[in-house]
Amino acid sequence: MDIGVLLPTGTAQWSAGDDPRDLVGFGRRAERLGLASLFVNDSLISPRVEALTMLAALAPATDRVALGTAALLPFLRLPVQAAQSLASVDLLSGGRLTVTVGAGFPGRFGQPLYTLSGVPWERRFARLDETVALWRAMWDGARSFHGEILRLDDIPPVTVPHRGRPGGPPVWLGGASPSALARTGRSYDGWLPYPPDPAEYAAGLSRVRAAAAGAGRAPEDVTPALFVTVRVDDDAEHGRRAMDAYARAAYGMPLEELEKIQAVVIGPAGRVRERLDRYAAAGARQVVARLGALGLPAQHAQLERLADLLPALRGAGGPVGDGAGVGAGGGAGPGPRVRRAGP
């Protein structure tokens, strides 16, 4: 199981006096410590360093780590513009990009973004799938695209992603609804959910693989990944207080509510390892760890604690569906490209 980290790009995670330029240094340090990947998230309703801007800054500053989004919200950008930007990041990074996409959460975390973007909330999942299909077609040189929602003729030549990646960078889907599981298996290169119970992860992965088989794909065509918020703290009670402060700052909700909807792991190193091992046993092979700490110095400290666990976690999981993907097999480069069944 390979471990990556989510960069704290949101201002809610910073302390007074933090220099946002240190985010590049954070990425470099993560690479030196042996992390497999660096991910960023996306929003318009909370201030942050914009996702693709951050990846563009990290691309020339790093050499080995994979770069990714967790998750990008494509409806915030014009589809053709986004295809150009993603291909540019892939080029600048030498082919290290993985793109996780999502359609946004219901309620206050998602629907206002559609209003700000001038995009209808209705049929958002179909729009997401068509946007990804359009990107892949453009990256393969298509000059037109005719979907149910997106219809384009005379598409001009576009930036081509890094050589050797037909169809462009891998695109993963975030989400665990029944429809998301089916769509992941049919059409996406990876799955990045955040279920609070490893048993939920195992059940979801089983449904993803069943959908993949139904579409004529092999289980290894879909990288099984996990998004999880982590805090390594020798004092478990102190760790919960710190994570509660993080949840309130980032989400405006207490930790006990966040734990009901997202994977959260807190405690001494052995406890964190045991919990992540359970997800590995459920099939997870790539982890995107969000560090539960406020302020960039505290984020650096948690990064060190997470890095200390890498040797043990890389051996976790066993033979259950060793999917290739970001850093598969202990490295950090992108996995093999697969052709998808359907759009």
C-alpha positions in Angstrom: 0.0 0.0 0.0 1.5 3.3 -1.1 0.9 6.5 0.9 0.4 10.0 -0.5 -0.5 13.2 1.2 -3.0 16.0 0.6 -1.3 19.4 0.7 -3.0 21.9 3.1 -3.9 24.5 0.4 -6.9 25.9 2.2 -6.4 29.0 4.3 -8.6 27.5 7.0 -5.7 25.1 7.7 -3.1 27.9 8.1 -2.1 29.8 11.1 -1.3 33.5 11.3 2.1 34.1 9.8 2.2 31.0 7.6 3.8 31.6 4.2 1.7 29.9 1.5 4.9 29.6 -0.6 6.0 27.0 2.0 3.5 24.6 0.3 6.1 24.0 -2.3 8.6 23.2 0.4 6.1 20.9 2.0 5.8 19.0 -1.2 9.6 18.7 -1.6 9.9 17.5 2.0 7.2 14.9 1.4 9.1 13.6 -1.6 12.4 13.4 0.4 10.6 11.5 3.2 9.4 8.9 0.7 5.8 9.7 0.2 4.4 8.3 -3.0 2.2 11.2 -4.1 1.0 14.8 -3.5 -2.6 15.6 -3.9 -4.7 18.9 -3.8 -8.4 19.5 -3.5 -10.7 22.0 -5.2 -13.4 24.5 -4.2 -14.8 28.0 -4.8 -16.5 28.5 -1.5 -13.5 28.4 0.8 -10.3 30.4 0.1 -7.3 28.3 -1.0 -4.5 28.1 -3.5 -6.2 26.9 -6.7 -5.7 23.3 -7.4 -4.1 23.3 -10.8 -2.0 26.3 -9.9 -0.6 24.4 -7.0 0.2 21.3 -9.2 1.8 23.5 -11.8 4.1 24.9 -9.0 4.9 21.4 -7.7 5.6 19.9 -11.1 9.1 21.4 -11.7 9.9 21.5 -7.9 9.6 17.7 -7.6 11.1 14.8 -9.5 9.6 11.5 -8.4 6.2 11.8 -6.6 3.0 11.5 -8.5 0.8 14.6 -8.5 -3.0 14.4 -8.2 -6.3 16.0 -7.5 -8.6 14.7 -4.7 -11.0 15.8 -6.0 -11.1 18.2 -9.0 -14.6 19.6 -9.7 -14.7 19.9 -13.5 -17.8 22.0 -13.6 -15.9 24.9 -12.1 -14.0 25.2 -15.4 -14.9 25.2 -19.1 -14.3 21.7 -20.3 -11.8 22.6 -23.1 -9.9 24.9 -20.8 -9.6 22.2 -18.2 -8.3 19.7 -20.7 -5.6 22.1 -21.7 -4.7 22.9 -18.1 -4.5 19.2 -17.1 -2.5 18.3 -20.1 -0.1 21.1 -19.3 0.4 19.9 -15.8 1.0 16.4 -17.1 3.6 17.7 -19.5 5.4 19.8 -16.9 5.5 16.9 -14.5 6.8 14.4 -17.0 3.7 12.3 -16.9 3.1 12.2 -13.2 -0.5 13.4 -13.0 -3.6 11.5 -11.8 -6.9 13.3 -11.9 -9.6 12.4 -9.4 -12.9 14.0 -10.2 -16.2 14.5 -8.4 -19.6 16.2 -9.0 -19.7 18.0 -5.6 -21.5 17.3 -2.4 -25.2 18.0 -1.9 -26.2 21.0 0.2 -24.0 23.8 1.2 -20.7 22.2 0.2 -21.8 21.6 -3.4 -24.9 23.2 -4.8 -23.7 26.9 -4.4 -20.6 26.1 -6.5 -22.9 25.3 -9.5 -24.7 28.6 -9.0 -21.4 30.4 -9.0 -20.3 28.5 -12.1 -23.5 29.1 -14.0 -23.9 25.3 -14.5 -27.2 23.5 -13.8 -27.3 21.2 -10.8 -29.5 18.8 -12.6 -27.8 15.9 -14.5 -24.5 16.8 -12.8 -23.3 13.2 -12.9 -24.0 12.8 -16.6 -22.2 16.1 -17.2 -19.2 14.9 -15.2 -18.9 11.7 -17.2 -19.3 13.5 -20.5 -16.6 16.0 -19.5 -14.2 13.2 -18.7 -15.1 11.5 -22.0 -14.5 14.8 -23.8 -11.1 15.3 -22.2 -10.0 11.8 -23.2 -11.2 12.3 -26.8 -9.4 15.6 -27.0 -6.2 14.1 -25.6 -6.4 11.5 -28.3 -6.8 14.1 -31.0 -10.5 14.2 -31.6 -11.8 17.3 -33.5 -15.4 16.9 -32.5 -17.5 15.5 -29.6 -21.2 14.8 -29.5 -22.7 13.8 -26.2 -26.1 14.3 -24.7 -25.0 17.5 -22.9 -21.7 18.5 -24.4 -21.6 18.9 -28.2 -18.6 20.5 -29.9 -17.5 20.7 -33.5 -14.3 22.0 -34.9 -12.3 21.5 -31.7 -8.9 23.1 -32.4 -5.6 21.2 -31.8 -5.0 21.0 -28.0 -2.1 20.4 -25.8 -1.2 16.7 -25.8 -0.4 15.1 -22.4 3.0 13.5 -21.7 4.1 11.1 -24.4 3.3 7.4 -23.8 -0.1 8.1 -22.1 -2.8 7.4 -24.8 -6.0 8.9 -23.6 -4.1 11.2 -21.2 -3.5 10.9 -17.5 -5.5 8.3 -15.4 -8.9 9.7 -14.2 -10.3 8.4 -11.0 -13.8 8.9 -9.5 -14.5 10.0 -6.0 -17.8 8.7 -4.5 -19.5 5.7 -3.1 -23.1 5.9 -4.1 -24.4 2.8 -6.0 -24.4 4.8 -9.2 -20.8 6.0 -8.6 -19.6 2.5 -8.0 -21.2 1.3 -11.2 -19.8 4.2 -13.2 -16.3 3.8 -11.7 -16.2 0.1 -12.7 -17.4 0.9 -16.3 -15.4 4.0 -17.1 -12.8 5.2 -14.7 -9.2 4.3 -14.0 -9.4 4.4 -10.2 -11.7 4.8 -7.2 -11.1 7.2 -4.4 -13.8 7.1 -1.7 -13.6 7.8 2.1 -15.9 5.4 3.9 -15.6 5.4 7.7 -15.7 1.6 7.9 -13.2 -0.7 6.1 -16.1 -3.1 5.6 -17.9 -0.5 3.6 -14.7 -0.1 1.5 -14.6 -3.8 0.8 -18.2 -3.9 -0.2 -17.9 -0.9 -2.5 -14.7 -2.3 -4.1 -16.5 -5.6 -4.8 -19.3 -3.7 -6.6 -16.8 -1.6 -8.6 -15.1 -4.8 -9.7 -18.4 -6.4 -10.6 -19.2 -3.4 -12.8 -15.8 -3.5 -14.4 -16.2 -7.2 -15.2 -19.6 -6.4 -16.7 -18.0 -3.9 -19.0 -15.3 -6.3 -20.1 -12.6 -4.9 -17.9 -10.2 -6.6 -15.6 -10.1 -5.9 -11.8 -6.6 -4.3 -12.1 -8.0 -1.8 -14.6 -9.4 0.2 -11.6 -6.9 1.4 -9.0 -8.4 1.0 -5.5 -7.5 4.1 -3.5 -8.6 5.6 -0.2 -9.0 9.2 1.1 -8.5 9.3 4.9 -7.8 12.0 7.4 -5.0 11.0 9.7 -3.4 12.3 12.9 -0.6 10.4 14.6 -0.5 11.4 18.3 0.9 9.5 21.2 -1.8 11.0 23.5 -5.1 9.8 22.0 -7.2 12.3 23.8 -5.0 15.2 22.7 -5.2 13.9 19.2 -9.0 13.9 19.3 -9.1 17.5 20.6 -6.7 18.6 17.8 -8.7 16.7 15.2 -11.9 18.2 16.5 -10.4 21.7 16.0 -9.4 20.7 12.5 -12.9 19.4 11.6 -14.5 22.6 12.9 -12.0 24.8 11.0 -12.2 22.9 7.7 -15.9 21.8 7.7 -17.7 23.8 10.4 -18.7 20.6 12.2 -17.4 18.6 15.2 -15.2 15.6 14.9 -18.0 13.2 16.0 -20.1 14.3 13.0 -17.2 14.1 10.5 -16.4 10.6 11.6 -19.9 9.5 10.6 -19.3 10.4 6.9 -15.5 10.2 6.3 -12.6 7.9 7.2 -10.7 9.4 10.1 -7.8 7.7 11.9 -6.4 9.1 15.2 -4.0 7.8 17.8 -0.5 6.5 18.4 1.5 5.1 15.5 0.5 1.5 16.2 -3.2 2.4 16.2 -2.9 4.4 13.0 -1.0 1.5 11.3 -3.6 -1.1 12.5 -6.5 1.0 11.2 -4.8 1.6 7.8 -3.9 -2.1 7.6 -7.6 -2.9 7.9 -8.3 -0.8 4.8 -5.4 -2.5 3.0 -7.0 -5.9 3.9 -10.2 -4.5 2.4 -8.4 -3.9 -0.9 -7.0 -0.4 -0.7 -3.7 0.0 -2.5 -3.2 3.8 -2.7 -3.9 6.2 0.3 -4.3 9.9 0.1 -3.8 11.1 3.7 -5.1 14.4 4.8 -3.2 15.5 7.9 -5.3 16.6 10.8 -3.3 19.6 12.0 -3.8 23.4 11.9 -0.9 25.5 10.8 1.9 24.7 8.4 4.4 23.9 11.2 2.0 21.4 12.7 1.4 19.9 9.2 5.1 19.4 8.8 5.3 17.7 12.1 2.4 15.3 11.2 4.1 14.7 7.8 7.2 13.4 9.7 5.0 11.1 11.9 3.3 9.7 8.8 6.6 9.1 7.0 7.7 7.0 10.0 4.9 4.6 9.2 5.9 4.1 5.5 8.0 1.0 5.8 5.3 -0.9 7.6 2.4 0.3 5.5 4.1 -0.5 2.2 4.0 -4.1 3.2 0.3 -4.1 4.1 -2.5 -5.7 2.2 -1.3 -8.9 0.7 -2.4 -10.3 -2.7 -6.0 -8.9 -2.8 -6.3 -7.2 -6.2 -2.9 -5.5 -6.4 -4.1 -2.8 -8.7 -1.5 -0.7 -10.5 -1.7 3.1 -10.2 0.1 5.9 -8.5 3.3 4.4 -7.1 2.1 0.8 -7.4 4.6 -1.7 -6.1 6.4 0.8 -3.9 7.4 3.4 -6.5 5.8 6.8 -7.1 5.3 7.0 -10.8 2.0 6.6 -12.6 0.7 3.2 -13.3 0.1 1.6 -16.7 -2.5 3.1 -19.0 -5.6 1.1 -19.6 -8.3 1.6 -22.2 -11.8 2.1 -20.9 -15.0 0.4 -21.9 -17.5 2.9 -22.9 -17.3 6.7 -22.6 
